[in-house]
Amino acid sequence: MKIGELAKVSKCTTETIRYYEKSGLLPAPERSVSNYRLYNQIHKSRLNFIRNCRSLAMSHDEIRSLLALMDKPPEDCSDVNHLLDDHIKHVDTRLHELMELKAQLSHLQQQCQNEDVIDHCGILRGLQSMENIDASHSHLK
C-alpha cells in the first residue's frame, strides 16, 4: 500500500509516517519502480504500536527501546516491565508538577475575583510580581 493508504487505515497523516521513518521508529519501506513508498502489514502493525505508545505519553526513546525488545521475542520481558515502571514514575512526577501548577494558577485567579479594568487586574499584576518560577518545574521543558 502507498503512504496515503497507510495514513488512512492508521488514522494519521502522511507527515507523521514520514517523521516516524526519519526518526527510525518505522522501518523504511520498499520503493516501487516509480519511487513510491510501498508499505505492508508489518508497517501498519508497527505504526499502530507506535501510536498506541504515543497515546500513553511515551517518548520516542521509550518506544525505540520497546521496539528493540519486541524484535527479540525469545528474551524475557523484565526489561519491558522496568521501562513501564520508569514511565509510571515519570507520570507520577508529572502529576505532582501539574498539581503544583494548578495550585499556582488558582492562587493567581484569587487575585482577581471582581471584574475590573485591565490596569487593575490582579492576575496580570500577580504574573508581573511573581518571583521567577523554577524552570525545572515548568511544563514547558
C-alpha positions as CSV (number, residue, x, y, z in Angstrom):
1,M,0.0,0.0,0.0
2,K,1.1,3.6,-0.6
3,I,1.7,6.1,2.1
4,G,-1.8,7.7,1.7
5,E,-3.5,4.4,2.2
6,L,-1.4,3.6,5.3
7,A,-2.2,7.0,6.7
8,K,-5.9,6.4,6.1
9,V,-6.1,3.0,7.7
10,S,-3.9,4.1,10.6
11,K,-5.8,7.4,11.1
12,C,-2.7,9.6,11.0
13,T,-1.1,11.9,8.5
14,T,1.5,11.1,5.8
15,E,3.8,13.6,7.6
16,T,3.6,11.6,10.8
17,I,4.5,8.4,8.9
18,R,7.5,10.2,7.2
19,Y,8.5,11.6,10.6
20,Y,8.5,8.1,12.2
21,E,10.5,6.8,9.3
22,K,13.0,9.6,9.6
23,S,13.4,9.1,13.4
24,G,14.0,5.4,12.9
25,L,10.8,4.2,14.7
26,L,9.3,2.9,11.4
27,P,11.5,1.0,9.0
28,A,12.0,2.4,5.6
29,P,9.6,0.8,3.1
30,E,10.5,-0.7,-0.2
31,R,10.1,1.6,-3.2
32,S,8.1,1.0,-6.4
33,V,9.6,1.4,-9.9
34,S,8.1,4.9,-9.8
35,N,9.8,5.5,-6.4
36,Y,6.6,5.4,-4.4
37,R,6.9,4.1,-0.9
38,L,5.3,0.7,-0.6
39,Y,4.1,-0.3,2.9
40,N,3.0,-3.7,4.2
41,Q,1.2,-5.2,7.2
42,I,4.4,-5.0,9.3
43,H,4.5,-1.2,8.8
44,K,0.8,-1.0,9.6
45,S,1.2,-3.0,12.8
46,R,4.3,-1.2,13.9
47,L,2.7,2.2,13.2
48,N,-0.3,1.2,15.3
49,F,2.1,0.1,18.1
50,I,3.9,3.5,17.9
51,R,0.7,5.5,18.0
52,N,-0.6,3.5,21.0
53,C,2.6,4.2,22.9
54,R,2.4,7.9,22.0
55,S,-1.2,7.9,23.3
56,L,0.3,6.8,26.6
57,A,2.7,9.7,26.5
58,M,5.8,7.6,25.9
59,S,8.8,9.3,24.5
60,H,10.4,8.2,21.2
61,D,13.3,6.8,23.1
62,E,11.0,4.7,25.2
63,I,9.2,3.5,22.1
64,R,12.5,2.8,20.4
65,S,13.5,0.7,23.4
66,L,10.2,-1.2,23.3
67,L,10.5,-1.8,19.6
68,A,14.1,-3.2,20.1
69,L,12.8,-5.5,22.7
70,M,9.9,-6.6,20.5
71,D,12.4,-7.5,17.9
72,K,13.9,-10.1,20.3
73,P,10.9,-12.3,21.1
74,P,12.7,-15.1,22.9
75,E,14.1,-12.9,25.6
76,D,12.2,-12.4,28.9
77,C,10.1,-9.3,29.3
78,S,11.6,-8.0,32.5
79,D,13.1,-5.0,30.6
80,V,9.7,-4.1,29.3
81,N,8.4,-4.1,32.9
82,H,11.3,-1.9,34.0
83,L,10.6,0.5,31.2
84,L,7.0,0.7,32.2
85,D,7.9,1.2,35.9
86,D,10.1,4.1,34.9
87,H,7.4,5.6,32.7
88,I,4.9,5.3,35.6
89,K,7.3,7.1,37.8
90,H,7.6,9.8,35.2
91,V,3.8,10.1,35.0
92,D,3.7,10.4,38.8
93,T,6.2,13.2,38.7
94,R,4.2,15.0,36.0
95,L,1.0,14.6,38.0
96,H,2.8,16.2,41.1
97,E,4.1,19.0,38.9
98,L,0.6,19.6,37.4
99,M,-0.9,19.7,40.9
100,E,1.6,22.4,41.8
101,L,0.8,24.2,38.6
102,K,-2.9,24.1,39.4
103,A,-2.2,25.5,42.9
104,Q,-0.2,28.4,41.4
105,L,-2.9,29.2,38.9
106,S,-5.7,29.0,41.5
107,H,-3.7,31.4,43.7
108,L,-3.3,33.8,40.8
109,Q,-7.0,33.5,40.0
110,Q,-7.9,34.5,43.5
111,Q,-6.0,37.8,42.9
112,C,-8.8,39.0,40.6
113,Q,-12.2,37.9,41.9
114,N,-14.0,41.0,40.6
115,E,-14.2,42.3,37.1
116,D,-12.2,45.4,36.7
117,V,-10.2,47.3,34.1
118,I,-7.0,45.7,32.8
119,D,-4.8,48.2,34.7
120,H,-6.2,46.8,38.0
121,C,-6.3,43.1,37.0
122,G,-4.9,41.2,40.0
123,I,-3.9,38.2,37.8
124,L,-1.8,40.3,35.5
125,R,-0.2,42.1,38.4
126,G,0.4,38.8,40.1
127,L,2.2,37.5,37.0
128,Q,4.3,40.6,36.9
129,S,5.3,40.4,40.5
130,M,5.9,36.7,40.9
131,E,9.4,35.5,41.7
132,N,11.0,33.7,38.8
133,I,9.5,30.2,38.6
134,D,11.9,27.3,38.9
135,A,12.3,26.1,35.3
136,S,12.7,22.5,36.4
137,H,9.0,22.5,37.5
138,S,7.8,24.1,34.2
139,H,5.6,22.1,31.9
140,L,7.5,23.8,29.0
141,K,10.5,21.6,29.3
